[in-house]
Amino acid sequence: MTSSTPTVKLNLPTVLTLSRVLVIPVFLYVAPDYPVAGAGIFALASMTDWFDGYLARKTGSITKFGILMDPIADKFLVISALVLMVYMEELAVWVASVLILREFLVTALRVVALSKGMVMQAEMGGKVKTVFQFIAIMFLVLDGRSFGNLHDLGTCLIYVALALSVISGVKYTMSFRRSSV
């Protein structure tokens, strides 16, 4: 009996992608009591999103696993941070809910597409949304009492990310519908 389990090559881009998921517990533990360290951990994790894609393209090591796992790793990191921000009372529940709902919707569409043999890559609008989310969350992690201006900037940026999230979610849904017809 032969196994048809797909193999995953652990190249550097893949390791960087997986590192975003592995750092989440550390971030969640550190951020509430040490906001500067938490923001730093989140910033480093966020930078791996750009760097892993850059390396994959530059070295020609783009894989189906990487195409699928990269946005999932981003979603795990962002959703964890959004839940933490709600817990820390730095973000309204409704804002986090809309952002999280969009992430689940897009992930579900990707899974359905994958089941039909299609790989739907991230679109530019989603990438821009992710950058705004990363920066906003990094600033929101910084306690508003100690870092008021940066925290206020984070609040403004999260609303920009919210708008981009809704717009890119609608575009992604429309793209999925066109490609699956």
N, CA, C and O atoms as a DFTB+ gen file, in Angstrom:
724 C
 N C O
     1  1       0.852      -1.173       0.000
     2  2       0.000       0.000       0.000
     3  2       0.895       1.233       0.000
     4  3       1.762       1.377       0.862
     5  1       0.686       2.107      -0.954
     6  2       1.497       3.314      -1.054
     7  2       0.737       4.495      -0.470
     8  3      -0.491       4.567      -0.527
     9  1       1.485       5.388       0.076
    10  2       0.890       6.579       0.681
    11  2       0.816       7.693      -0.352
    12  3       1.768       7.942      -1.090
    13  1      -0.316       8.346      -0.388
    14  2      -0.464       9.475      -1.312
    15  2      -0.436      10.801      -0.567
    16  3      -0.917      11.818      -1.065
    17  1       0.135      10.776       0.635
    18  2       0.238      11.993       1.419
    19  2       1.207      12.948       0.739
    20  3       2.343      12.575       0.447
    21  1       0.766      14.182       0.484
    22  2       1.670      15.131      -0.167
    23  2       2.836      15.488       0.748
    24  3       2.682      15.582       1.966
    25  1       3.985      15.681       0.151
    26  2       5.146      16.077       0.935
    27  2       5.291      17.591       0.876
    28  3       4.910      18.236      -0.101
    29  1       5.844      18.131       1.935
    30  2       6.066      19.568       2.027
    31  2       7.563      19.786       2.161
    32  3       8.201      19.284       3.087
    33  1       8.113      20.548       1.216
    34  2       9.532      20.881       1.293
    35  2       9.714      22.012       2.293
    36  3       9.067      23.055       2.193
    37  1      10.600      21.795       3.256
    38  2      10.867      22.830       4.245
    39  2      12.029      23.689       3.766
    40  3      13.168      23.520       4.200
    41  1      11.717      24.613       2.863
    42  2      12.718      25.577       2.433
    43  2      12.620      26.798       3.358
    44  3      11.720      26.869       4.195
    45  1      13.526      27.742       3.212
    46  2      13.553      28.903       4.106
    47  2      12.257      29.713       4.064
    48  3      11.772      30.105       5.125
    49  1      11.671      29.986       2.893
    50  2      10.390      30.700       2.896
    51  2       9.298      29.972       3.691
    52  3       8.511      30.603       4.397
    53  1       9.258      28.651       3.572
    54  2       8.262      27.875       4.305
    55  2       8.523      27.943       5.808
    56  3       7.584      28.072       6.593
    57  1       9.768      27.859       6.208
    58  2      10.118      27.954       7.632
    59  2       9.722      29.326       8.178
    60  3       9.195      29.421       9.286
    61  1       9.969      30.379       7.415
    62  2       9.575      31.722       7.850
    63  2       8.060      31.833       7.985
    64  3       7.560      32.435       8.935
    65  1       7.331      31.252       7.032
    66  2       5.874      31.265       7.109
    67  2       5.404      30.556       8.378
    68  3       4.570      31.079       9.116
    69  1       5.939      29.375       8.623
    70  2       5.538      28.614       9.809
    71  2       5.963      29.296      11.109
    72  3       5.320      29.121      12.144
    73  1       7.051      30.075      11.054
    74  2       7.501      30.788      12.257
    75  2       6.469      31.812      12.727
    76  3       6.374      32.098      13.921
    77  1       5.696      32.364      11.784
    78  2       4.637      33.315      12.170
    79  2       3.607      32.642      13.063
    80  3       3.095      33.252      14.002
    81  1       3.306      31.393      12.770
    82  2       2.337      30.659      13.580
    83  2       2.955      30.287      14.933
    84  3       2.298      30.389      15.969
    85  1       4.211      29.859      14.915
    86  2       4.863      29.408      16.144
    87  2       5.120      30.530      17.149
    88  3       5.222      30.270      18.348
    89  1       5.226      31.766      16.679
    90  2       5.510      32.890      17.574
    91  2       4.238      33.426      18.252
    92  3       4.327      34.214      19.193
    93  1       3.073      33.008      17.787
    94  2       1.816      33.536      18.329
    95  2       1.705      33.354      19.841
    96  3       1.383      34.322      20.530
    97  1       1.956      32.161      20.396
    98  2       1.833      32.038      21.861
    99  2       2.778      32.965      22.627
   100  3       2.419      33.498      23.677
   101  1       3.968      33.149      22.103
   102  2       4.930      34.060      22.754
   103  2       4.384      35.486      22.728
   104  3       4.408      36.187      23.740
   105  1       3.897      35.904      21.572
   106  2       3.313      37.237      21.428
   107  2       2.150      37.428      22.405
   108  3       2.081      38.444      23.097
   109  1       1.246      36.462      22.460
   110  2       0.066      36.581      23.334
   111  2       0.457      36.632      24.806
   112  3      -0.199      37.306      25.601
   113  1       1.505      35.936      25.164
   114  2       1.959      35.924      26.555
   115  2       2.656      37.234      26.933
   116  3       2.464      37.744      28.037
   117  1       3.451      37.767      26.031
   118  2       4.294      38.929      26.323
   119  2       3.542      40.254      26.209
   120  3       3.699      41.127      27.062
   121  1       2.734      40.410      25.173
   122  2       2.153      41.711      24.823
   123  2       1.366      42.404      25.945
   124  3       1.533      43.610      26.122
   125  1       0.519      41.704      26.710
   126  2      -0.257      42.434      27.728
   127  2       0.597      43.109      28.808
   128  3       0.275      44.212      29.249
   129  1       1.666      42.464      29.229
   130  2       2.491      43.020      30.303
   131  2       3.687      43.823      29.814
   132  3       4.199      44.683      30.531
   133  1       4.129      43.544      28.604
   134  2       5.305      44.207      28.033
   135  2       4.974      44.673      26.621
   136  3       5.398      44.055      25.645
   137  1       4.208      45.777      26.508
   138  2       3.713      46.189      25.190
   139  2       4.805      46.498      24.170
   140  3       4.618      46.235      22.982
   141  1       5.919      47.040      24.594
   142  2       6.991      47.344      23.635
   143  2       7.560      46.031      23.080
   144  3       7.764      45.899      21.873
   145  1       7.810      45.079      23.956
   146  2       8.302      43.777      23.498
   147  2       7.247      43.089      22.632
   148  3       7.577      42.486      21.611
   149  1       5.986      43.177      23.037
   150  2       4.908      42.584      22.249
   151  2       4.821      43.191      20.861
   152  3       4.663      42.477      19.871
   153  1       4.926      44.523      20.791
   154  2       4.894      45.198      19.488
   155  2       6.103      44.790      18.647
   156  3       5.994      44.630      17.431
   157  1       7.247      44.625      19.294
   158  2       8.447      44.193      18.579
   159  2       8.306      42.786      18.028
   160  3       8.672      42.521      16.883
   161  1       7.775      41.886      18.843
   162  2       7.555      40.506      18.393
   163  2       6.580      40.500      17.224
   164  3       6.793      39.811      16.226
   165  1       5.506      41.277      17.358
   166  2       4.520      41.329      16.280
   167  2       5.128      41.920      15.013
   168  3       4.861      41.439      13.912
   169  1       5.941      42.957      15.163
   170  2       6.581      43.586      14.003
   171  2       7.503      42.588      13.291
   172  3       7.483      42.487      12.064
   173  1       8.308      41.855      14.062
   174  2       9.206      40.869      13.446
   175  2       8.417      39.768      12.743
   176  3       8.759      39.365      11.631
   177  1       7.367      39.289      13.389
   178  2       6.532      38.258      12.766
   179  2       5.905      38.793      11.481
   180  3       5.828      38.084      10.478
   181  1       5.461      40.035      11.520
   182  2       4.846      40.647      10.345
   183  2       5.838      40.787       9.199
   184  3       5.489      40.584       8.036
   185  1       7.067      41.131       9.532
   186  2       8.081      41.289       8.483
   187  2       8.377      39.987       7.766
   188  3       8.759      39.998       6.595
   189  1       8.206      38.856       8.455
   190  2       8.459      37.586       7.788
   191  2       7.460      37.375       6.652
   192  3       7.743      36.628       5.716
   193  1       6.294      38.023       6.723
   194  2       5.311      37.891       5.643
   195  2       5.882      38.425       4.336
   196  3       5.741      37.795       3.288
   197  1       6.517      39.569       4.398
   198  2       7.119      40.129       3.185
   199  2       8.346      39.312       2.789
   200  3       8.530      38.981       1.618
   201  1       9.182      38.992       3.774
   202  2      10.466      38.372       3.490
   203  2      10.316      36.962       2.918
   204  3      11.067      36.581       2.020
   205  1       9.355      36.184       3.426
   206  2       9.211      34.824       2.898
   207  2       8.758      34.841       1.440
   208  3       9.214      34.028       0.636
   209  1       7.856      35.773       1.099
   210  2       7.419      35.894      -0.291
   211  2       8.548      36.356      -1.194
   212  3       8.710      35.854      -2.307
   213  1       9.326      37.309      -0.715
   214  2      10.475      37.813      -1.476
   215  2      11.460      36.677      -1.758
   216  3      11.896      36.488      -2.894
   217  1      11.804      35.926      -0.713
   218  2      12.747      34.821      -0.875
   219  2      12.209      33.739      -1.812
   220  3      12.942      33.206      -2.645
   221  1      10.936      33.425      -1.667
   222  2      10.346      32.386      -2.518
   223  2      10.417      32.785      -3.986
   224  3      10.742      31.964      -4.843
   225  1      10.108      34.060      -4.274
   226  2      10.170      34.517      -5.663
   227  2      11.610      34.572      -6.156
   228  3      11.906      34.142      -7.271
   229  1      12.503      35.100      -5.326
   230  2      13.898      35.281      -5.743
   231  2      14.605      33.948      -5.975
   232  3      15.414      33.826      -6.895
   233  1      14.307      32.962      -5.154
   234  2      14.990      31.675      -5.273
   235  2      14.208      30.658      -6.098
   236  3      14.658      29.529      -6.288
   237  1      13.049      31.057      -6.582
   238  2      12.230      30.146      -7.374
   239  2      11.665      28.993      -6.562
   240  3      11.419      27.910      -7.092
   241  1      11.461      29.234      -5.268
   242  2      10.968      28.154      -4.402
   243  2       9.514      28.383      -3.981
   244  3       9.134      28.100      -2.845
   245  1       8.714      28.895      -4.908
   246  2       7.279      29.065      -4.655
   247  2       6.634      27.687      -4.734
   248  3       6.819      26.957      -5.708
   249  1       5.879      27.343      -3.702
   250  2       5.213      26.043      -3.667
   251  2       3.720      26.243      -3.452
   252  3       3.286      27.296      -2.983
   253  1       2.937      25.226      -3.800
   254  2       1.498      25.291      -3.526
   255  2       1.253      25.410      -2.029
   256  3       0.362      26.137      -1.589
   257  1       2.055      24.687      -1.252
   258  2       1.930      24.778       0.203
   259  2       2.163      26.208       0.670
   260  3       1.406      26.728       1.490
   261  1       3.201      26.839       0.155
   262  2       3.512      28.213       0.534
   263  2       2.421      29.184       0.116
   264  3       2.067      30.088       0.872
   265  1       1.886      29.001      -1.087
   266  2       0.816      29.869      -1.583
   267  2      -0.405      29.766      -0.680
   268  3      -1.076      30.766      -0.424
   269  1      -0.695      28.558      -0.196
   270  2      -1.839      28.353       0.681
   271  2      -1.526      28.751       2.121
   272  3      -2.334      29.417       2.769
   273  1      -0.353      28.346       2.631
   274  2      -0.035      28.538       4.045
   275  2       0.309      29.973       4.398
   276  3       0.025      30.409       5.514
   277  1       0.913      30.720       3.482
   278  2       1.307      32.099       3.784
   279  2       0.122      32.943       4.254
   280  3       0.216      33.563       5.313
   281  1      -0.987      32.993       3.513
   282  2      -2.103      33.797       4.009
   283  2      -2.766      33.205       5.255
   284  3      -3.334      33.941       6.062
   285  1      -2.697      31.879       5.414
   286  2      -3.266      31.279       6.623
   287  2      -2.437      31.676       7.841
   288  3      -2.992      31.978       8.898
   289  1      -1.124      31.677       7.702
   290  2      -0.255      32.109       8.801
   291  2      -0.541      33.564       9.165
   292  3      -0.581      33.922      10.342
   293  1      -0.738      34.401       8.141
   294  2      -1.098      35.801       8.387
   295  2      -2.396      35.892       9.165
   296  3      -2.509      36.665      10.116
   297  1      -3.371      35.098       8.757
   298  2      -4.681      35.130       9.402
   299  2      -4.590      34.683      10.853
   300  3      -5.200      35.296      11.728
   301  1      -3.829      33.614      11.120
   302  2      -3.659      33.175      12.508
   303  2      -3.041      34.286      13.351
   304  3      -3.496      34.559      14.462
   305  1      -2.006      34.921      12.817
   306  2      -1.329      35.985      13.554
   307  2      -2.267      37.161      13.790
   308  3      -2.364      37.667      14.909
   309  1      -2.953      37.595      12.746
   310  2      -3.841      38.753      12.855
   311  2      -5.027      38.458      13.764
   312  3      -5.366      39.274      14.621
   313  1      -5.660      37.302      13.585
   314  2      -6.823      36.971      14.409
   315  2      -6.428      36.871      15.884
   316  3      -7.151      37.355      16.755
   317  1      -5.302      36.256      16.159
   318  2      -4.824      36.179      17.545
   319  2      -4.620      37.564      18.135
   320  3      -5.008      37.831      19.273
   321  1      -4.009      38.441      17.353
   322  2      -3.761      39.805      17.826
   323  2      -5.068      40.574      18.010
   324  3      -5.209      41.321      18.979
   325  1      -6.017      40.404      17.103
   326  2      -7.297      41.102      17.231
   327  2      -8.045      40.657      18.489
   328  3      -8.606      41.481      19.212
   329  1      -8.047      39.360      18.738
   330  2      -8.703      38.850      19.954
   331  2      -8.008      39.413      21.189
   332  3      -8.670      39.811      22.148
   333  1      -6.685      39.448      21.171
   334  2      -5.939      40.022      22.290
   335  2      -6.271      41.503      22.473
   336  3      -6.436      41.966      23.602
   337  1      -6.370      42.243      21.370
   338  2      -6.691      43.675      21.472
   339  2      -8.089      43.879      22.067
   340  3      -8.297      44.819      22.834
   341  1      -9.039      43.022      21.728
   342  2     -10.376      43.102      22.338
   343  2     -10.268      42.800      23.829
   344  3     -10.830      43.514      24.661
   345  1      -9.543      41.736      24.157
   346  2      -9.349      41.351      25.557
   347  2      -8.719      42.492      26.360
   348  3      -9.108      42.748      27.500
   349  1      -7.753      43.166      25.759
   350  2      -7.066      44.272      26.432
   351  2      -7.858      45.580      26.364
   352  3      -7.408      46.611      26.863
   353  1      -9.037      45.530      25.744
   354  2      -9.920      46.683      25.583
   355  2      -9.270      47.809      24.776
   356  3      -9.465      48.991      25.055
   357  1      -8.497      47.409      23.775
   358  2      -7.846      48.361      22.877
   359  2      -8.548      48.420      21.528
   360  3      -8.199      49.236      20.676
   361  1      -9.551      47.541      21.335
   362  2     -10.243      47.454      20.058
   363  2     -11.687      47.045      20.308
   364  3     -11.963      46.178      21.138
   365  1     -12.605      47.676      19.582
   366  2     -14.026      47.351      19.720
   367  2     -14.300      45.948      19.175
   368  3     -13.721      45.529      18.173
   369  1     -15.184      45.246      19.848
   370  2     -15.533      43.880      19.448
   371  2     -16.047      43.847      18.012
   372  3     -15.702      42.941      17.255
   373  1     -16.876      44.832      17.626
   374  2     -17.471      44.795      16.285
   375  2     -16.407      44.937      15.202
   376  3     -16.518      44.323      14.141
   377  1     -15.383      45.738      15.459
   378  2     -14.308      45.918      14.473
   379  2     -13.560      44.597      14.303
   380  3     -13.335      44.139      13.183
   381  1     -13.181      43.995      15.419
   382  2     -12.477      42.717      15.357
   383  2     -13.360      41.664      14.680
   384  3     -12.862      40.857      13.896
   385  1     -14.656      41.664      14.972
   386  2     -15.571      40.673      14.398
   387  2     -15.645      40.784      12.880
   388  3     -15.602      39.771      12.181
   389  1     -15.755      42.004      12.367
   390  2     -15.819      42.189      10.912
   391  2     -14.509      41.749      10.266
   392  3     -14.517      41.070       9.239
   393  1     -13.392      42.133      10.865
   394  2     -12.095      41.747      10.315
   395  2     -11.917      40.228      10.330
   396  3     -11.430      39.650       9.358
   397  1     -12.305      39.592      11.416
   398  2     -12.164      38.141      11.534
   399  2     -13.117      37.422      10.584
   400  3     -12.741      36.433       9.955
   401  1     -14.335      37.912      10.480
   402  2     -15.311      37.308       9.565
   403  2     -14.788      37.324       8.134
   404  3     -14.919      36.331       7.418
   405  1     -14.202      38.428       7.713
   406  2     -13.631      38.525       6.365
   407  2     -12.528      37.497       6.184
   408  3     -12.438      36.866       5.131
   409  1     -11.687      37.320       7.196
   410  2     -10.597      36.350       7.101
   411  2     -11.139      34.932       6.916
   412  3     -10.622      34.164       6.104
   413  1     -12.182      34.593       7.672
   414  2     -12.776      33.261       7.533
   415  2     -13.439      33.083       6.172
   416  3     -13.349      32.012       5.571
   417  1     -14.096      34.120       5.689
   418  2     -14.754      34.046       4.382
   419  2     -13.736      33.785       3.281
   420  3     -13.922      32.884       2.463
   421  1     -12.673      34.557       3.258
   422  2     -11.658      34.401       2.215
   423  2     -10.970      33.035       2.328
   424  3     -10.691      32.393       1.315
   425  1     -10.700      32.599       3.548
   426  2     -10.087      31.286       3.735
   427  2     -11.012      30.187       3.240
   428  3     -10.562      29.242       2.592
   429  1     -12.292      30.302       3.538
   430  2     -13.266      29.305       3.060
   431  2     -13.305      29.274       1.536
   432  3     -13.355      28.199       0.939
   433  1     -13.282      30.436       0.909
   434  2     -13.265      30.483      -0.554
   435  2     -12.010      29.823      -1.106
   436  3     -12.070      29.126      -2.118
   437  1     -10.882      30.037      -0.452
   438  2      -9.631      29.412      -0.898
   439  2      -9.702      27.893      -0.794
   440  3      -9.232      27.178      -1.680
   441  1     -10.289      27.410       0.290
   442  2     -10.412      25.965       0.479
   443  2     -11.322      25.367      -0.597
   444  3     -11.008      24.322      -1.166
   445  1     -12.441      26.024      -0.871
   446  2     -13.352      25.548      -1.920
   447  2     -12.636      25.563      -3.270
   448  3     -12.737      24.609      -4.042
   449  1     -11.921      26.638      -3.548
   450  2     -11.178      26.716      -4.814
   451  2     -10.159      25.587      -4.905
   452  3     -10.017      24.954      -5.951
   453  1      -9.455      25.339      -3.811
   454  2      -8.455      24.277      -3.795
   455  2      -9.096      22.915      -4.044
   456  3      -8.517      22.066      -4.721
   457  1     -10.288      22.710      -3.498
   458  2     -10.987      21.437      -3.712
   459  2     -11.389      21.259      -5.177
   460  3     -11.637      20.140      -5.626
   461  1     -11.450      22.366      -5.917
   462  2     -11.763      22.312      -7.349
   463  2     -10.495      22.359      -8.204
   464  3     -10.557      22.502      -9.426
   465  1      -9.337      22.234      -7.531
   466  2      -8.078      22.220      -8.260
   467  2      -7.542      23.594      -8.606
   468  3      -6.600      23.711      -9.390
   469  1      -8.124      24.633      -8.037
   470  2      -7.666      26.006      -8.312
   471  2      -6.896      26.523      -7.091
   472  3      -7.265      26.253      -5.948
   473  1      -5.834      27.260      -7.355
   474  2      -5.112      27.932      -6.285
   475  2      -5.318      29.423      -6.488
   476  3      -4.851      29.999      -7.471
   477  1      -6.017      30.037      -5.557
   478  2      -6.290      31.475      -5.664
   479  2      -5.264      32.233      -4.832
   480  3      -5.272      32.176      -3.602
   481  1      -4.394      32.935      -5.519
   482  2      -3.366      33.704      -4.833
   483  2      -3.963      34.978      -4.259
   484  3      -5.025      35.435      -4.684
   485  1      -3.261      35.541      -3.286
   486  2      -3.692      36.788      -2.684
   487  2      -3.673      37.898      -3.732
   488  3      -2.775      37.965      -4.572
   489  1      -4.670      38.754      -3.666
   490  2      -4.756      39.887      -4.583
   491  2      -4.112      41.105      -3.921
   492  3      -3.922      41.136      -2.705
   493  1      -3.781      42.106      -4.734
   494  2      -3.093      43.287      -4.227
   495  2      -3.888      43.973      -3.109
   496  3      -3.305      44.409      -2.116
   497  1      -5.212      44.070      -3.262
   498  2      -6.028      44.714      -2.227
   499  2      -5.901      44.015      -0.895
   500  3      -5.846      44.667       0.147
   501  1      -5.854      42.690      -0.913
   502  2      -5.690      41.925       0.319
   503  2      -4.308      42.123       0.919
   504  3      -4.151      42.154       2.140
   505  1      -3.310      42.256       0.061
   506  2      -1.946      42.481       0.555
   507  2      -1.832      43.856       1.222
   508  3      -1.207      43.991       2.274
   509  1      -2.438      44.867       0.607
   510  2      -2.417      46.214       1.184
   511  2      -3.170      46.220       2.509
   512  3      -2.727      46.834       3.480
   513  1      -4.307      45.534       2.546
   514  2      -5.089      45.403       3.779
   515  2      -4.251      44.787       4.881
   516  3      -4.285      45.235       6.026
   517  1      -3.497      43.754       4.527
   518  2      -2.665      43.065       5.511
   519  2      -1.596      44.000       6.073
   520  3      -1.340      43.996       7.277
   521  1      -0.978      44.792       5.216
   522  2       0.040      45.744       5.681
   523  2      -0.577      46.739       6.672
   524  3      -0.004      47.004       7.730
   525  1      -1.737      47.281       6.326
   526  2      -2.404      48.213       7.242
   527  2      -2.760      47.532       8.558
   528  3      -2.600      48.121       9.626
   529  1      -3.245      46.288       8.485
   530  2      -3.577      45.560       9.712
   531  2      -2.337      45.352      10.569
   532  3      -2.366      45.579      11.779
   533  1      -1.256      44.925       9.947
   534  2      -0.024      44.678      10.703
   535  2       0.443      45.942      11.417
   536  3       0.753      45.904      12.608
   537  1       0.496      47.048      10.704
   538  2       0.969      48.303      11.308
   539  2       0.006      48.766      12.392
   540  3       0.435      49.172      13.471
   541  1      -1.289      48.709      12.112
   542  2      -2.291      49.133      13.093
   543  2      -2.192      48.305      14.358
   544  3      -2.192      48.856      15.459
   545  1      -2.107      47.001      14.221
   546  2      -2.041      46.130      15.399
   547  2      -0.775      46.396      16.186
   548  3      -0.806      46.439      17.416
   549  1       0.338      46.576      15.494
   550  2       1.589      46.866      16.189
   551  2       1.443      48.107      17.070
   552  3       1.905      48.123      18.211
   553  1       0.795      49.148      16.532
   554  2       0.598      50.367      17.314
   555  2      -0.453      50.177      18.403
   556  3      -0.326      50.757      19.482
   557  1      -1.481      49.381      18.146
   558  2      -2.514      49.137      19.152
   559  2      -1.977      48.344      20.339
   560  3      -2.456      48.494      21.464
   561  1      -0.988      47.505      20.082
   562  2      -0.383      46.743      21.174
   563  2       0.256      47.689      22.184
   564  3       0.271      47.422      23.386
   565  1       0.779      48.789      21.678
   566  2       1.399      49.773      22.570
   567  2       0.300      50.429      23.403
   568  3      -0.618      51.048      22.866
   569  1       0.404      50.290      24.662
   570  2      -0.612      50.758      25.598
   571  2      -0.926      52.234      25.378
   572  3      -0.020      53.065      25.317
   573  1      -2.210      52.556      25.258
   574  2      -2.657      53.923      25.013
   575  2      -2.262      54.896      26.115
   576  3      -2.099      56.089      25.858
   577  1      -2.104      54.396      27.348
   578  2      -1.719      55.281      28.460
   579  2      -0.275      55.735      28.332
   580  3       0.065      56.859      28.703
   581  1       0.572      54.861      27.806
   582  2       1.992      55.185      27.702
   583  2       2.404      55.664      26.322
   584  3       3.367      56.417      26.180
   585  1       1.677      55.228      25.312
   586  2       2.043      55.530      23.936
   587  2       0.831      56.077      23.204
   588  3       0.457      55.570      22.146
   589  1       0.220      57.108      23.762
   590  2      -1.039      57.638      23.250
   591  2      -1.046      57.956      21.770
   592  3      -1.966      57.544      21.065
   593  1      -0.044      58.681      21.271
   594  2      -0.047      59.083      19.863
   595  2       0.055      57.898      18.920
   596  3      -0.663      57.830      17.922
   597  1       0.942      56.964      19.230
   598  2       1.072      55.788      18.376
   599  2      -0.177      54.918      18.457
   600  3      -0.625      54.358      17.457
   601  1      -0.727      54.814      19.654
   602  2      -1.952      54.030      19.822
   603  2      -3.102      54.671      19.043
   604  3      -3.886      53.973      18.399
   605  1      -3.200      56.002      19.103
   606  2      -4.248      56.707      18.343
   607  2      -4.050      56.514      16.840
   608  3      -5.018      56.357      16.095
   609  1      -2.802      56.527      16.405
   610  2      -2.506      56.266      14.994
   611  2      -2.940      54.840      14.634
   612  3      -3.513      54.610      13.569
   613  1      -2.665      53.902      15.519
   614  2      -3.093      52.520      15.305
   615  2      -4.597      52.409      15.177
   616  3      -5.097      51.640      14.356
   617  1      -5.329      53.172      15.984
   618  2      -6.789      53.170      15.914
   619  2      -7.260      53.685      14.557
   620  3      -8.163      53.105      13.954
   621  1      -6.658      54.760      14.077
   622  2      -7.022      55.277      12.747
   623  2      -6.689      54.256      11.661
   624  3      -7.490      54.022      10.755
   625  1      -5.521      53.657      11.754
   626  2      -5.103      52.697      10.742
   627  2      -5.962      51.435      10.735
   628  3      -6.159      50.824       9.684
   629  1      -6.473      51.042      11.899
   630  2      -7.311      49.837      11.927
   631  2      -8.629      50.094      11.202
   632  3      -9.206      49.179      10.614
   633  1      -9.108      51.345      11.242
   634  2     -10.323      51.669      10.492
   635  2     -10.061      51.701       8.987
   636  3     -10.932      51.342       8.195
   637  1      -8.867      52.127       8.594
   638  2      -8.488      52.046       7.175
   639  2      -8.417      50.573       6.779
   640  3      -8.916      50.182       5.724
   641  1      -7.793      49.760       7.632
   642  2      -7.706      48.318       7.358
   643  2      -9.089      47.689       7.289
   644  3      -9.319      46.778       6.494
   645  1     -10.007      48.169       8.116
   646  2     -11.378      47.655       8.099
   647  2     -12.037      47.928       6.746
   648  3     -12.651      47.038       6.157
   649  1     -11.904      49.157       6.262
   650  2     -12.478      49.504       4.959
   651  2     -11.831      48.671       3.849
   652  3     -12.528      48.129       2.992
   653  1     -10.505      48.570       3.865
   654  2      -9.795      47.775       2.858
   655  2     -10.181      46.302       2.951
   656  3     -10.251      45.601       1.942
   657  1     -10.423      45.856       4.151
   658  2     -10.802      44.468       4.373
   659  2     -12.138      44.144       3.717
   660  3     -12.282      43.121       3.048
   661  1     -13.100      45.016       3.915
   662  2     -14.420      44.808       3.318
   663  2     -14.322      44.875       1.789
   664  3     -14.868      44.022       1.089
   665  1     -13.630      45.885       1.285
   666  2     -13.503      46.051      -0.166
   667  2     -12.786      44.855      -0.788
   668  3     -13.254      44.301      -1.783
   669  1     -11.653      44.452      -0.206
   670  2     -10.914      43.333      -0.790
   671  2     -11.674      42.022      -0.627
   672  3     -11.567      41.142      -1.482
   673  1     -12.435      41.875       0.447
   674  2     -13.259      40.679       0.625
   675  2     -14.325      40.559      -0.443
   676  3     -14.578      39.473      -0.965
   677  1     -14.950      41.686      -0.767
   678  2     -15.956      41.696      -1.836
   679  2     -15.294      41.370      -3.173
   680  3     -15.817      40.564      -3.943
   681  1     -14.144      41.992      -3.454
   682  2     -13.434      41.721      -4.709
   683  2     -13.016      40.261      -4.801
   684  3     -13.143      39.641      -5.857
   685  1     -12.524      39.717      -3.711
   686  2     -12.090      38.328      -3.693
   687  2     -13.275      37.407      -3.971
   688  3     -13.147      36.446      -4.730
   689  1     -14.427      37.692      -3.362
   690  2     -15.632      36.898      -3.582
   691  2     -16.057      36.963      -5.035
   692  3     -16.423      35.946      -5.624
   693  1     -16.012      38.150      -5.614
   694  2     -16.395      38.295      -7.021
   695  2     -15.418      37.542      -7.929
   696  3     -15.832      36.905      -8.898
   697  1     -14.146      37.615      -7.618
   698  2     -13.130      36.906      -8.393
   699  2     -13.355      35.406      -8.301
   700  3     -13.245      34.695      -9.300
   701  1     -13.665      34.931      -7.123
   702  2     -13.927      33.499      -6.920
   703  2     -15.139      33.072      -7.751
   704  3     -15.107      32.040      -8.421
   705  1     -16.186      33.859      -7.704
   706  2     -17.405      33.511      -8.465
   707  2     -17.129      33.452      -9.962
   708  3     -17.618      32.557     -10.652
   709  1     -16.340      34.410     -10.466
   710  2     -16.000      34.421     -11.892
   711  2     -15.177      33.197     -12.277
   712  3     -15.402      32.593     -13.326
   713  1     -14.229      32.838     -11.427
   714  2     -13.333      31.734     -11.774
   715  2     -13.971      30.369     -11.562
   716  3     -13.506      29.385     -12.138
   717  1     -15.008      30.282     -10.764
   718  2     -15.608      28.976     -10.504
   719  2     -16.822      28.697     -11.380
   720  3     -17.446      27.643     -11.256
   721  1     -17.163      29.631     -12.266
   722  2     -18.325      29.435     -13.138
   723  2     -17.973      28.586     -14.321
   724  3     -18.829      28.316     -15.163
